[in-house]
Amino acid sequence: MNDAERLRHDPAIRWVVGGNAAQGCAASPSQMGRFETRWLATAANVSALTDLSGYWIDLVHSRRPPRGIVLDMDSSVSPIHGEQELSFWNGHYQCTCYHQLFVFNQFGDLERCALRPGNVHSADGWEDVLKPVILRYRGKVWRISPPSPFRASTNTWRPKHIKYAIRLPANQVLQNRIGYLLKRPVGRPPNEVRRYYATFTYQAASWSKPRRVIAKVEWHPGELYPRVGFIVTNMSRPAERVVAFYNKRGTAEQWIKEGKGAIKWTRLSCRTFAANAVRLQLHALAYNLGNFLRTLATPESIKDWSLTSLKEKLIKIGAKVISHGRSIAFQMAEVAIPRQMFQEILRLIAELRPKPPPAPA
């Protein structure tokens, strides 16, 4: 929406849109605004947009079947500078904001996201976001690692085929179980970090049965007290490997930063909450398109490029559109992407198309 007036006259955009736009111009900002805030903001359309990312990811997995799925859930904020509906002050982030919730897989694809009021807890409504993803992967999923502060107090979302590792808030009962590890070791402290692990069973009041809990205690040089963390899991692997698995969850923060930097999904300036929810889902689709391009259709030499680099060096580049009687030619500048690399990208994209059915004998 912020660039609609400029893009409606852009030759490449007009030819992509097609129809009357090819010879005239694309939709005006007012037309785009009505489409976004009036038509897409209905409950049915918001629900369809929310499900669309998962449908796209299923299509990608049909072309690139994964051996397993690791889901990573995290929350983030979009600072608000107006009077948007349901934007509130968040004491933790020290700003007026919306408080989104995201679920990524290990490939960086955004499986599902939700816009929430700014004053909700980080775990508020997490089941409504995570459960649909789990149902899509029923029978396929291998392991899931929701990070803190998502509570491990419910039992409804844990089928037996899903492996999980969830951080537990510390309490006095848990502290007492590892009291022997919380005593400062005797002797001169070494210069390296000392780590100790403990495994035991624990049952919270809201749990239906006891579960395996792993405790990690770290003594850092120069610190008087240890760093303590608890993880509840159904994995049978050694404690060190469970902790290593859980620590991989931090990649969601990197992908959220990419979404903020490259896709600008913090631009939620509509007046109503429903319209801003639509805008977040549109940003999510744009993020997934960029990530699909990076993971499926880029040569090895640029596989590690960020979405910002892909946008600035591959998509937002100078070009000249030449119209002939039977064809349209796009002449693009060879600045960051040479011709051979661009041809390789087009070849990889072409390979993603489904193969036509064989001709009848």
C-alpha positions in Angstrom: 0.0 0.0 0.0 2.8 2.4 0.8 4.2 2.1 -2.7 1.0 1.5 -4.6 1.0 4.9 -6.4 4.5 4.4 -7.7 4.1 0.7 -8.6 0.8 1.1 -10.5 2.8 2.9 -13.2 5.8 0.5 -13.1 6.1 -1.2 -16.5 7.2 -4.6 -15.0 4.3 -4.6 -12.5 1.8 -3.6 -15.2 2.9 -6.6 -17.4 2.8 -9.0 -14.5 -0.7 -7.8 -13.6 -1.8 -8.1 -17.2 -5.2 -7.2 -18.7 -5.9 -3.5 -19.0 -3.0 -2.7 -16.7 -0.5 -3.7 -19.4 -1.4 -0.8 -21.5 -2.7 1.6 -18.8 -1.9 1.3 -15.1 -2.6 -1.0 -12.3 -5.0 -0.5 -9.4 -4.8 2.9 -7.6 -4.0 3.2 -3.9 -7.7 3.8 -3.1 -8.7 0.6 -4.9 -6.0 -1.4 -3.2 -7.0 0.1 0.1 -10.6 -0.9 -0.3 -9.6 -4.4 -1.4 -7.3 -4.8 1.6 -9.4 -3.2 4.4 -12.9 -4.1 3.2 -12.9 -7.3 1.3 -9.8 -9.2 2.6 -10.7 -8.2 6.2 -13.8 -10.4 6.4 -13.5 -13.3 8.8 -13.5 -15.9 6.0 -10.8 -14.2 4.0 -8.6 -13.6 7.0 -8.9 -17.4 7.8 -8.1 -18.3 4.2 -5.0 -16.0 4.2 -3.8 -17.5 7.5 -4.0 -21.1 6.0 -2.4 -20.1 2.7 1.2 -20.2 3.9 0.8 -23.8 5.1 -0.7 -24.8 1.7 2.2 -23.3 -0.1 4.7 -25.0 2.2 3.0 -28.4 1.6 3.5 -27.8 -2.1 7.2 -27.1 -1.5 7.5 -30.3 0.5 5.9 -32.3 -2.3 8.9 -31.2 -4.4 11.4 -31.4 -1.6 10.3 -34.0 0.9 11.9 -33.3 4.3 13.2 -36.1 6.5 11.6 -34.5 9.5 10.2 -31.2 10.7 11.4 -29.0 13.5 8.9 -26.2 14.5 10.1 -23.1 16.3 7.6 -20.7 17.9 8.4 -17.2 19.1 6.7 -13.9 19.6 7.7 -10.4 18.5 6.3 -6.9 18.5 5.4 -4.2 16.0 5.7 -0.8 17.5 2.6 1.4 16.9 2.7 5.2 16.5 -1.0 5.9 16.0 -4.4 5.0 17.4 -4.7 1.5 15.8 -7.4 -0.7 17.3 -6.2 -3.0 20.1 -2.7 -1.6 20.2 -1.6 -1.3 23.8 1.4 -0.5 25.9 3.6 -3.5 26.6 5.6 -3.2 29.7 8.2 -5.8 28.7 9.0 -4.2 25.4 8.4 -0.6 26.7 6.3 0.5 23.7 2.8 0.6 22.4 2.6 -2.2 20.0 0.9 -5.3 18.5 2.3 -8.6 19.8 2.6 -11.2 17.0 3.2 -14.9 17.3 5.1 -16.9 14.7 5.8 -20.5 13.9 8.7 -21.4 11.6 10.1 -24.7 10.4 13.8 -25.5 10.2 14.0 -24.2 6.6 13.0 -20.7 7.6 9.5 -21.1 6.2 6.8 -19.2 8.1 4.2 -21.9 8.9 1.7 -19.7 10.6 1.4 -16.4 12.4 -1.2 -14.4 14.3 -1.7 -10.8 15.2 -2.5 -10.2 18.8 -3.2 -7.1 21.0 -0.1 -5.5 22.4 -0.8 -6.2 26.1 -1.1 -10.0 25.9 1.3 -12.5 27.4 3.9 -14.1 25.1 2.1 -17.5 25.2 -1.4 -16.1 24.8 -3.3 -18.1 22.1 -0.4 -20.3 21.2 -2.6 -23.4 20.8 -4.6 -21.7 18.1 -1.4 -21.0 16.2 0.4 -24.3 16.7 -2.4 -26.9 16.6 -3.3 -26.3 12.9 0.3 -26.8 11.9 0.6 -30.0 13.9 -2.6 -31.3 12.3 -1.2 -30.6 8.8 1.9 -32.7 9.7 0.0 -35.5 11.5 1.8 -38.7 10.6 4.7 -36.8 9.2 6.2 -34.7 11.9 9.3 -35.8 13.7 10.0 -33.3 16.5 8.8 -29.9 17.8 10.6 -27.5 20.1 8.4 -24.7 21.4 10.6 -22.4 23.4 10.0 -20.5 26.6 7.7 -19.1 27.7 5.2 -21.6 26.2 3.9 -23.6 29.0 4.0 -27.4 29.1 0.9 -27.6 31.2 -1.5 -29.0 28.6 -1.7 -32.4 27.1 -4.0 -32.0 24.2 -1.5 -31.2 21.5 1.1 -34.0 22.1 0.5 -37.0 19.8 2.9 -39.8 20.5 4.7 -39.4 17.2 5.8 -35.8 18.1 9.0 -35.2 20.0 9.1 -32.1 22.1 11.4 -30.1 24.3 9.8 -27.2 26.2 11.4 -25.0 28.8 9.9 -25.0 32.3 9.7 -22.0 34.6 11.7 -22.7 37.7 9.9 -23.3 41.0 10.9 -24.4 44.5 10.1 -28.1 43.8 12.4 -28.2 40.8 15.1 -26.3 42.6 15.0 -28.7 45.5 15.5 -31.7 43.1 18.9 -30.3 42.0 19.9 -28.7 45.3 23.2 -30.6 45.2 24.2 -28.9 41.9 23.5 -25.4 43.2 26.2 -25.4 45.8 29.3 -23.6 44.7 32.1 -26.0 43.9 35.0 -26.1 46.3 38.3 -24.8 45.1 39.6 -22.1 42.8 37.1 -21.5 40.0 38.4 -22.4 36.5 38.5 -20.0 33.6 36.0 -22.0 31.5 32.3 -22.6 32.0 31.3 -25.7 34.0 28.1 -27.4 33.0 26.2 -30.1 35.0 23.1 -32.0 34.0 20.4 -33.9 35.9 17.5 -36.0 34.8 14.4 -36.8 36.9 10.6 -37.2 36.6 8.3 -34.5 37.7 4.5 -34.0 37.6 2.9 -30.5 37.7 -0.6 -30.2 39.2 -2.1 -29.7 35.7 -0.3 -32.7 34.1 -2.0 -36.1 33.7 1.2 -38.1 34.3 4.8 -37.6 35.3 7.2 -36.5 32.6 11.0 -36.4 32.1 12.7 -33.2 33.1 16.2 -32.2 32.4 18.1 -29.6 34.4 21.1 -27.7 33.2 23.3 -25.9 35.7 26.1 -23.6 34.4 28.8 -22.0 36.5 30.4 -19.0 34.7 33.7 -17.4 35.6 33.2 -14.3 37.6 29.6 -15.0 38.5 28.5 -15.7 42.0 25.3 -17.7 41.3 24.8 -20.4 38.6 22.5 -20.2 35.6 19.8 -22.8 35.8 17.3 -24.0 33.3 14.7 -26.8 33.2 13.3 -28.6 30.1 10.5 -31.1 29.9 10.7 -33.6 27.1 9.6 -37.0 25.9 12.9 -37.7 24.2 15.0 -40.7 25.4 18.3 -39.3 24.2 21.0 -38.2 26.7 20.5 -34.9 28.6 23.3 -33.1 26.7 21.7 -33.9 23.3 18.3 -32.8 24.4 19.7 -29.5 25.6 21.6 -29.1 22.3 18.3 -29.8 20.4 16.5 -27.2 22.5 19.1 -24.6 21.9 18.6 -24.7 18.2 15.3 -22.9 18.6 17.0 -19.5 18.5 17.0 -19.4 14.7 13.4 -18.0 14.8 14.7 -14.7 16.1 16.9 -14.5 13.0 14.0 -15.1 10.7 11.8 -12.6 12.5 14.6 -10.0 12.1 14.7 -10.8 8.3 10.9 -10.3 8.1 11.2 -7.0 9.9 14.2 -5.8 7.8 13.4 -7.1 4.3 9.6 -7.5 4.3 8.8 -4.6 6.7 6.0 -6.6 8.4 6.0 -4.2 11.3 4.2 -1.7 9.0 0.7 -2.1 10.5 -0.8 1.3 10.0 -4.5 0.4 9.3 -7.1 1.7 11.7 -8.9 -1.6 12.4 -7.4 -4.7 14.0 -8.8 -7.0 11.2 -7.2 -4.9 8.5 -3.8 -5.1 10.2 -4.2 -8.8 10.6 -4.7 -9.0 6.8 -1.6 -6.9 6.3 0.5 -9.2 8.5 -0.7 -12.3 6.6 0.1 -10.6 3.2 3.6 -9.8 4.6 3.9 -13.5 5.7 3.1 -14.6 2.1 5.7 -12.2 0.7 8.3 -13.5 3.3 7.6 -17.1 2.2 8.0 -16.3 -1.5 11.4 -14.8 -0.7 12.4 -17.7 1.4 11.3 -20.2 -1.3 13.4 -18.4 -3.8 16.4 -18.6 -1.5 16.1 -22.2 -0.6 14.8 -23.7 -3.9 15.9 -21.5 -6.7 19.3 -19.9 -6.0 22.7 -21.2 -6.9 25.0 -22.5 -4.2 27.2 -19.3 -4.4 24.3 -17.1 -3.0 22.5 -19.6 -0.8 23.6 -17.8 2.3 22.3 -14.4 1.1 19.8 -12.7 3.4 16.3 -11.8 2.1 17.5 -8.1 2.1 20.4 -9.0 -0.2 18.1 -10.9 -2.5 15.7 -8.0 -2.6 18.3 -5.3 -3.2 20.5 -7.3 -5.7 18.0 -9.5 -7.5 14.5 -8.0 -7.4 14.8 -4.2 -6.9 17.3 -3.6 -9.8 17.2 -1.4 -12.8 15.5 -2.8 -16.0 14.1 -1.6 -19.3 10.9 -3.1 -20.7 10.8 -3.4 -24.5 7.5 -4.3 -26.1 7.4 -6.0 -29.5 4.5 -7.2 -31.5 4.6 -10.8 -30.2 6.9 -10.6 -27.1 8.0 -8.5 -24.2 11.7 -8.2 -23.3 13.0 -7.2 -19.9 16.6 -5.9 -20.1 18.1 -5.9 -16.6 21.3 -4.4 -15.4 24.2 -6.8 -14.6 25.3 -5.2 -11.4 25.3 -7.8 -8.6 23.8 -10.8 -10.6 25.7 -11.7 -13.8 23.8 -13.1 -16.7 24.9 -16.7 -16.2 23.7 -16.7 -12.6 20.3 -15.2 -13.6 20.0 -17.9 -16.2 20.7 -20.5 -13.5 18.0 -19.0 -11.3 15.5 -19.2 -14.1 16.5 -22.8 -14.8 16.0 -23.8 -11.1 12.6 -22.1 -11.1 11.6 -23.9 -14.3 12.5 -27.2 -12.7 9.9 -26.6 -9.9 7.1 -26.7 -12.4 5.2 -30.1 -12.2 6.1 -32.3 -15.1 3.3 -32.8 -17.7 1.5 -36.2 -17.7 2.9 -38.6 -20.2 1.1 -38.7 -23.6 -1.3 -41.6 -24.0 0.1 -44.5 -25.9 
